[in-house]
Amino acid sequence: MAYDVAMDDALRHARLAALRDEMDAIHLANKLYWSSTGRSHEADMEHQLRQERLDQLRREMDELEAQERSIA
């Protein structure tokens, strides 16, 4: 039982770290997008997809953090 809780905790922390890394990469891509001039339709669509992914990441992080709080 204690092993399961420790493993779940380790997996949750690893997932949170992966989510943060992905968010950092998206933020960098968005920064480059906003600093560019003459953006194409394709660049606009990619930006929109990144925004949608950020929303998904935030929701998943919220769920993981809520689980973490309920355990503590």
C-alpha positions, 0 to 999 in steps of 0.5 A: 500500500505504501509503495503504491502511494509512493509510486503514484506520488512519483508518477504525479510529480513526473507528470507535472514536471513533463507538463511544465516542460511542455508549457515552457516550450509552448510559451517559447513558441508563442513568444517567437510567434508574437515577435514575428512580423507578417505571420502566415495563416499556417502560423496563426493556425499553429498558434491557435492549436498551441493555445488549445493545448495550453488549456488542456495542460492547465486543466490536467495540471489542476486535476493533478494538483487537486489530487496532490492536495487531497492526499496531503 
